[in-house]
Amino acid sequence: MAEKKKGNKRGPKCRYDEKVKPKLDLIEGWRKEGYSEKWVADELNVGYSTLSEYKAKYPELAEALKASKARLVNNLKNALYKEAMGYEYDEVTEELELSPYEEEIDGKVVEKHKIEKIKRKKTKKKVRGNANLLIFAVCNLDPNWKRIDKEVIEDIKDALANYDEKVSYSNKIFEEAFNKLYPKRKKEN
């Protein structure tokens, strides 16, 4: 008969203790990176239904999955916001300054180059906001903008295209463009 481990109230070591508990940090990391619970179960070599049972039975697993999913959703929201509004970034390019010299190899003179300097050039770049994401965000955030048909969306995109490409979209510009296209539309309260 199998001997019970001391200190373990559940009897012989269960699969959760072997396969899941030691990997809670990994599980959290996987979920933060966007992997599904099904993928996590496959990676742990347990069934998805078994992982669901463990989640219901072990609060530390449920919390790890819940917290990491919340962080993932938050990261996705931040990325969508940044992409929708436009952003600036620094592009760094490197240019090598070479000086030629000759070297004799096996009786032949070979021209080679030696790196003298590396010049780094930093350029500020702007990425224009994404009209589709702006429309999506406004429709989800403002109850007055819940339904906009495809024709209206195309009109808004066209109006926004007339703005200076270097300027990222703002709520004000978006609203101005819409109001110019549809001045008689009243907000529903």
C-alpha positions as CSV (number, residue, x, y, z in Angstrom):
1,M,0.0,0.0,0.0
2,A,1.3,3.5,-0.9
3,E,2.5,5.4,2.0
4,K,1.1,8.9,2.7
5,K,3.4,11.8,2.6
6,K,3.7,13.6,5.9
7,G,2.2,17.1,5.9
8,N,0.0,16.5,2.9
9,K,-3.7,16.4,3.9
10,R,-4.8,15.2,0.5
11,G,-2.9,11.9,0.6
12,P,-0.4,11.0,-2.1
13,K,1.0,13.9,-4.1
14,C,-1.7,14.9,-6.6
15,R,-1.0,16.0,-10.2
16,Y,-1.8,19.7,-9.2
17,D,1.2,19.6,-6.8
18,E,3.4,18.1,-9.5
19,K,2.4,19.8,-12.7
20,V,0.7,23.1,-11.9
21,K,1.7,24.5,-8.5
22,P,5.5,24.7,-9.3
23,K,4.7,26.6,-12.5
24,L,2.3,29.3,-11.2
25,D,4.8,32.0,-12.2
26,L,5.1,30.6,-15.7
27,I,1.4,30.3,-16.0
28,E,1.0,33.9,-15.1
29,G,3.6,34.9,-17.6
30,W,2.0,32.8,-20.4
31,R,-1.4,34.4,-19.8
32,K,0.1,38.0,-19.7
33,E,1.6,37.2,-23.1
34,G,-1.8,36.3,-24.5
35,Y,-1.9,32.5,-24.4
36,S,-5.3,31.0,-23.7
37,E,-6.2,28.8,-20.7
38,K,-6.5,25.9,-23.2
39,W,-3.0,26.5,-24.4
40,V,-1.8,26.7,-20.8
41,A,-3.5,23.3,-20.0
42,D,-1.8,21.7,-23.0
43,E,1.6,23.1,-22.0
44,L,1.1,21.7,-18.5
45,N,0.1,18.4,-20.0
46,V,-3.3,18.4,-18.2
47,G,-6.7,18.5,-19.7
48,Y,-8.6,21.8,-20.0
49,S,-11.4,20.5,-17.9
50,T,-8.8,19.4,-15.3
51,L,-7.3,22.9,-15.3
52,S,-10.8,24.3,-14.8
53,E,-11.3,21.9,-11.8
54,Y,-8.0,23.0,-10.3
55,K,-9.0,26.6,-10.8
56,A,-12.1,26.1,-8.8
57,K,-10.3,24.1,-6.1
58,Y,-7.1,26.1,-5.7
59,P,-7.4,29.8,-5.1
60,E,-3.8,30.5,-5.9
61,L,-4.2,29.2,-9.5
62,A,-7.5,31.1,-9.9
63,E,-5.9,34.3,-8.8
64,A,-2.8,33.8,-11.0
65,L,-5.0,33.3,-14.0
66,K,-7.4,36.2,-13.1
67,A,-4.6,38.7,-12.4
68,S,-2.6,37.8,-15.5
69,K,-5.7,38.1,-17.7
70,A,-6.4,41.5,-16.2
71,R,-2.8,42.6,-16.9
72,L,-3.1,41.3,-20.5
73,V,-6.4,43.2,-21.1
74,N,-4.9,46.3,-19.6
75,N,-1.8,46.0,-21.9
76,L,-4.0,45.5,-24.9
77,K,-6.1,48.5,-24.0
78,N,-3.0,50.7,-23.6
79,A,-1.7,49.5,-27.0
80,L,-5.0,50.1,-28.7
81,Y,-5.2,53.6,-27.2
82,K,-1.7,54.4,-28.3
83,E,-2.4,53.1,-31.8
84,A,-5.7,54.9,-32.1
85,M,-4.3,58.3,-30.9
86,G,-1.0,58.2,-32.7
87,Y,2.4,58.4,-31.1
88,E,6.0,59.6,-31.5
89,Y,9.1,57.5,-31.2
90,D,12.8,57.9,-31.7
91,E,14.3,56.0,-34.6
92,V,18.0,55.4,-34.2
93,T,20.2,54.7,-37.2
94,E,23.9,53.8,-37.2
95,E,26.4,54.7,-39.9
96,L,29.9,53.2,-39.9
97,E,32.8,55.4,-40.8
98,L,35.5,53.1,-42.3
99,S,39.1,53.8,-43.3
100,P,40.7,51.6,-45.9
101,Y,44.0,49.9,-45.5
102,E,46.0,47.2,-47.3
103,E,47.1,43.9,-45.9
104,E,49.3,41.3,-47.5
105,I,47.9,37.8,-47.3
106,D,49.7,34.9,-49.0
107,G,51.8,37.3,-51.1
108,K,48.7,39.2,-52.3
109,V,47.8,42.7,-51.3
110,V,44.2,42.7,-50.0
111,E,42.2,45.9,-49.4
112,K,40.4,45.9,-46.1
113,H,38.5,48.4,-44.0
114,K,38.8,49.3,-40.4
115,I,35.9,50.9,-38.4
116,E,36.9,54.3,-37.2
117,K,33.7,55.6,-35.8
118,I,30.1,54.6,-35.5
119,K,27.7,57.6,-36.0
120,R,24.3,57.3,-34.4
121,K,21.6,59.5,-35.7
122,K,18.3,59.9,-33.8
123,T,15.2,61.0,-35.6
124,K,11.8,61.7,-34.1
125,K,9.1,59.9,-36.0
126,K,5.3,60.3,-35.7
127,V,2.8,57.6,-36.3
128,R,-0.6,58.9,-37.3
129,G,-3.6,57.7,-35.3
130,N,-5.8,55.0,-36.7
131,A,-9.3,56.2,-37.7
132,N,-10.9,52.7,-37.4
133,L,-9.6,52.3,-33.8
134,L,-10.8,55.8,-32.9
135,I,-14.3,55.0,-34.2
136,F,-14.3,51.7,-32.4
137,A,-13.2,53.4,-29.1
138,V,-15.7,56.2,-29.4
139,C,-18.6,53.9,-30.2
140,N,-17.7,51.7,-27.2
141,L,-17.1,54.6,-24.7
142,D,-19.8,57.1,-25.6
143,P,-23.4,56.0,-25.4
144,N,-24.3,58.7,-28.0
145,W,-22.1,57.0,-30.6
146,K,-23.3,53.4,-30.2
147,R,-24.4,52.9,-33.8
148,I,-22.8,54.5,-36.8
149,D,-23.4,53.0,-40.2
150,K,-20.6,52.2,-42.6
151,E,-21.3,55.2,-44.8
152,V,-20.8,57.6,-41.8
153,I,-17.6,55.8,-40.9
154,E,-16.2,56.3,-44.5
155,D,-17.3,60.0,-44.4
156,I,-15.5,60.5,-41.1
157,K,-12.3,58.8,-42.4
158,D,-12.4,61.1,-45.5
159,A,-12.8,64.2,-43.3
160,L,-10.0,63.1,-41.1
161,A,-7.8,62.4,-44.1
162,N,-7.9,66.1,-44.9
163,Y,-6.1,67.0,-41.6
164,D,-2.4,67.4,-41.6
165,E,-0.8,63.9,-41.5
166,K,1.7,64.9,-38.9
167,V,-1.0,65.6,-36.4
168,S,-2.4,62.7,-34.4
169,Y,-6.1,62.5,-33.9
170,S,-7.7,63.9,-30.8
171,N,-11.2,63.6,-29.5
172,K,-11.7,67.3,-30.5
173,I,-10.6,66.7,-34.2
174,F,-12.7,63.6,-34.4
175,E,-15.8,65.3,-33.0
176,E,-15.3,68.4,-35.3
177,A,-15.0,66.2,-38.4
178,F,-18.2,64.4,-37.4
179,N,-20.1,67.6,-36.7
180,K,-19.0,69.1,-40.0
181,L,-20.4,66.1,-41.8
182,Y,-23.6,65.8,-39.7
183,P,-24.4,69.2,-38.2
184,K,-28.1,68.5,-37.7
185,R,-27.5,65.3,-35.7
186,K,-28.6,65.7,-32.1
187,K,-27.0,63.8,-29.3
188,E,-29.4,61.3,-27.7
189,N,-29.6,61.5,-24.0
